[in-house]
Structures are given as structure tokens and as C-alpha cells.
């Protein structure tokens, strides 16, 4: 009887060892195959400069290792949503395109953190109706951030007791062409995620979240603490940067407003806006197969 128990125990141990070894082998096989699994993604068909409005000629499909693909990668069945979007970064030829690379980043499961470009930070700026262009600023828009501050000046009557500290109010542009990541709690979404949903962009909000570098983030936080910030909404196609913007104070305003109006009238002269100039029609993008890139 004792021998039978020993044999039965040995048999059960052998079966258990076999099951465990088979399970370990299956787990190893799954992990091994996952290392070499491949998937197709949308990639750049050429070197694409920052600020480029994407066309069908700019994109293609290529096969990459699945382990290198993140949730921000654009898949082949989503490529039509890239057409007409402006790039936020330089994209090298045959480099996979991410939603965070264009003006319509993917705000899905990853939330806000998945929308922030590498090397940047998301900073929330308190705004009211006036500072947010009457609420017309929306996610994916580009803005200039303008600050108005009261700078301490000289002391009237000397530094002795009774002297009055003078101050000077100055307005200046702090940052240009800044991408808006969210307004209030509303983040960027792909068009397919907003179809059939309520247009929440029209709702009121008290803050705007922008993507900036760490140094810019420090400057914005300090500027908010010491002054008042306003947003200037840009045309989506405008990536230009003014190189010679001067600070504006009362003296500059009094001295330059006539010249500013003269330049403005000259820019808006009807002769410069010829009504006979044909306006090119914009055709809707067609769904066509993506060219194959790389491997």
C-alpha cells in the first residue's frame, strides 16, 4: 500500500511538472513572439517641416515592430484625419506620425499626459471671458500670450521716509505661437470622437492649458502671479513670429498710435485686396490607399 502511494505521488508530481513546464513554455513563446510582432502605422513619406499642412503626398504606411508603437501612433484606418492638419514638429522621412505631432492630437485613454510633446510641460493659465477672446479660444488653437505688468520705478522724493514709489504699467508679448491643449476640462479630440456629440467647446471655462518648455512654464507662472495675462488668437495657418515687438507703455502709446493707424490703413487698402483675384477651391480629401514606405 505504501508503494502505491509513493508511485501515485510520483505520478502526480510528474504531471504537475509537465503542466508547469508547458505553461512556462507557452508564456515564453508568447513573450518571444511579441518581441518580433509587427504592425502597420502611418509614417512620413518625406521630411516634413514644422507648420506644414499635411496632404496625401506627405503620408504613407509602413510596418514597424509592435513594441515600438504607442497609443499616440496614427493607424492606417485613421490617416484621412491627418489630411489638412498642421504639423507641430519636424517629422523625418519614414518616421511614424503621432497624434501629438499635429494640431489634432489624440486625447483618448492617455489623457492630457499623452498629448504633451516630449520636452514640454502643460501649464494652466487662469482666464476670463476677455482674456480668452470671449471664449473663442479652443483646443488645438494657437495663441500669443500677452502680459500687462506694473513695474516698480524710481522713488519720488528720494529713498527717505515719505518718498513715494513710482510705477509704470507695461504691456508686452511673452510667448508667440503657443498651442492650446485644453480649455477648462475639454481636451483635444479626433474628429471621429466628436461626431454626434454635444459641442462642449461652446461651454464656459476659467482656465486654458498650453504646451510650453520648462523655462517658458516658469516665466508664465511668474507672469501670472505678478500681472494679468491675455490671449491673442492666431490664424491656424499662421506660424510667423514677430521679431521686433516693443513693450508698450503710456509714452509709447501716445507716441506711436498715429503711425500704427497709418500702417494699418495702408495694409487694409482696397488696392491690396483685389476682388478679381480668384479664390482657389479646396477639394475634400478622398479616401485612397496609402503608399507603402520603408520595409
Secondary structure, 3 states (H helix, E strand, C coil): CHHHHHHHHHHHHHHHHHHHHHHHHHHHHHHHHHHHCEEEEEEECCCECCCCECCHHHEEEEEEEHHHCCCCECCHHHHHHCCCCEECCCECCCCECEHHHECCCCCCCCCHHHHCCCCEEEEEEECCCCCCCCCCCCCCCEEEEEEEEEEEEEEECCCCCCCEEEEEEEEEEEEEEEEEEEECCEECCCHHHHCCCCCHHHCCCCEEEEEEEHHHHHHHHHHHHHEEEEEEECCCCCCCCCCCCCCECHHHHHHHHHHHHHHHHHHCCHHHCCCCCCCCCCCCCCCCCCCECCC
